[in-house]
């Protein structure tokens, strides 16, 4: 006999596109036991609102303004053990999927999939189970996990929170002044975080940083340009 959970599931929706948030809001509102308690459109606001609202589930896009969704995941994992996170992303690069799961995501749903996949993923998360979009292969994910367990990839875990934030923003091409503005710190502090981050990862220049960040799943592979 299956036990039915009648408790309302409190959800925070995080996506930097208002139209996509509206669409997902409509999907979530079809479920009588789902309650949308808030929305956020950038990484820092997502962390802040999760700590304030204490939702049961965060539906999180990984590509956000400011700090990326993967860093949001890591910070929530370290600060909130109870809240589950379901990733909703357009990116199916396996390095990105693996990193999201390593940082505590309960599910990974592709935006190209059916809208009811998010509902399934939320319900699975509430039951302590993992949900992946059908097109994501568990075997392929396991292979990438093994590949990532060596070399510089593991050095990323030695970075502090600020160093990881600097890594993500720098890899996306933000200047030191722009990173300082995003994180609310001064330029000299950014320079210090950036120097220590590059030293710990044994990276020599911006090209190596971008290559590392994409390969590690810190930032997504940029889309191909027009033909």
N, C-alpha and C positions, 0 to 999 in steps of 0.2 A: 504493500500500500504506500503510495507517495504522499509525503507530508507537504501540505500547501502553506507557504509563508504568506500570511495576510498582512504583515507589517508594511507600512508605506516605505518605499525605497527613495531616499533623499538623494538627489542628483545635482551635481554642478557640471555645467557644460562649458568647455573651453575651446574656442576656435576664433581665429582672428578675422574671419569673414562673416559679416552680419547676415548675409543671405543664407549661408550654410547653417549658421546657428538657428535661423528661423525655420529652415527645413527640418533640422534635427529636433527642434522644439516641438514641431507638429507631430513627428514620429513618437516622441516620448509621451506626449499628451494623449495618445491613443490607449495608454495603459493606465487603468484605474488606480493601481497601487504605486505608480511612479509620481513623485513630486519634484518638480524642478525648483531648487532652492536658490539658484543663482547662475550667473554667466560671467565669463571673463574672456578677454580678447588678447592678453599678452601673458608671458610666462611669469613675471613677477606678481602680477595681479592674481594669477591662478593660484600661486602658493599662498598669497595673503588671504584670499577668499576661502580656500580650503581650510586653513587654520581657523578662520573666523566662523565658518558655517558648519564645519565638521560633517560633510555629507557622507553618505554610505558609499557612493560611487562617483568618481570623476570621469566624465567622458572627455578625453583629451586629444586634441590634434597635436601632432609633434612639431609642425612647422609654425612657429609663432614669432611675433615681434619680440625683440629683446632676447632673453634666455630661451632656449629651445625646449620643447616638450620633454626631451630626455633628461635634461637637468631638473625640470619640474618634477619628473618622476623620482629622481634620486633624492631630491630634497624632501618630498612627501614620504618616501620610504623611510628616511632617517627620522622624520618628525611625527608621522602619523601611521601607526601600525594597523589601525582599524579600517581606514578608508581604502577601498579598492579602486583601481584605475583601469579603465577600458580605453585603449588607444583607438582612435578613429583617424586613419591617415590615407592619403593618396599614394604613399610610397610603399612598394612591396619589395624593395631591396632587402635581402635577407640579413645583411649586417645591421640594418636599422631595426628589423624585427627582433633579432637576437638581443640587441642592446636594450630594447624596450622590455623584453621579458627578463633580462638579467637585472634590470632596475626595478622589478616588482610588478610590472603590468599583469593584470589578470586576463586580459584579452587583447587581441590585435585584429581590428576590423578594417578592411579596405573600403574606402569611400565608393569605389566602383561596384561594390557588392550590393545585395538587396538590403533595403532599409530595415527589415526585421532582424538582420544579423546583429545590430546594436542591441536590440531588445534581448536576443538570445545570449549575447555576451554579458549583459548586465545581470541577467538571471543566473548565468553560470558563475559569475564572480560572487554573487551573494551566497551561492552554495559552496564556495571554496574551490571551484573548478576553473580550469583554463579554457578559453575559447579562442580559436583561430579561424579566420575566413577560410572557406573550403579550398581556395586556390593555394594556400600556404601549406607546404609539405613539412610534416614533423621530421621526416628523415633528412630533408635538406637543411632544416634549421639545426638539427643535431650536428650535421657535418660542419656547418659554419661555426657553431659553438666550439667544436674541437680545434678548428683552425685559429680561432681568436684567443685561445688559451696560451699563447706564446708570444714572445717578443714585446714590442713596444705597446701592443694593445693592453697588456696588463699594467703597464706603467701608468696608464690613465687613471687607474684606481688609486694611485698615490697622491693625486692632486687634491688640493683643498677645494672647497666649494667655490671660492672666488677665482681660483686658478682655472677651474672647469668652466666657469662663466666666461672668463677672459678667453679661454681656448675656443669656445663656441663662437663668441662674437668676433674674435680676430679672424677665425677661419672663414667667417662669412664676409670678411672684408671691411668690418668696422674699424675706424681709426681709434687711436687711444682716447682722443677727446670725445668721440661718439660713445665709446665703451664707458667712459667716466660718466657721461650724461645718462646712459641707460641704467647704470648700477647705482648712481647717486654717490659716487666717490670721486676723489680728485685724480688728476692726470698722473701725478707721480706714483700714486698707489697702483693705478692700472699698469704703469710701466714696470713696477716691481712684480706684480702678479704675472704679467706677461713674460718677463725675463725668467722667473722661476719655473713657469710652466714649460717654456721652450727648453730650459736646461734639463728639467726632469725627464722630458720626453726625448731628449737628445735630438732636437730638431734645429736645423740651421737657418731656415728661411721660410718665407710665407708659402712658397710652393710646397715644401715638405709638410708644413702645417696643414694645408688644405688636403693634401693627399692622405695624410694620417687621419684627419677628421672624417673624411668620407669613408675610408676603409674601416674605421673603428665604429662607424655608425653614429658619430657625434653630430654630423650634419648630413643631410641627404645628398645623394648624387644630383647635381643640377640637371634639369631637363635638357634634352638635345635641342639644338637650335633649329630654325626652319631650314628646309632644303633650299 
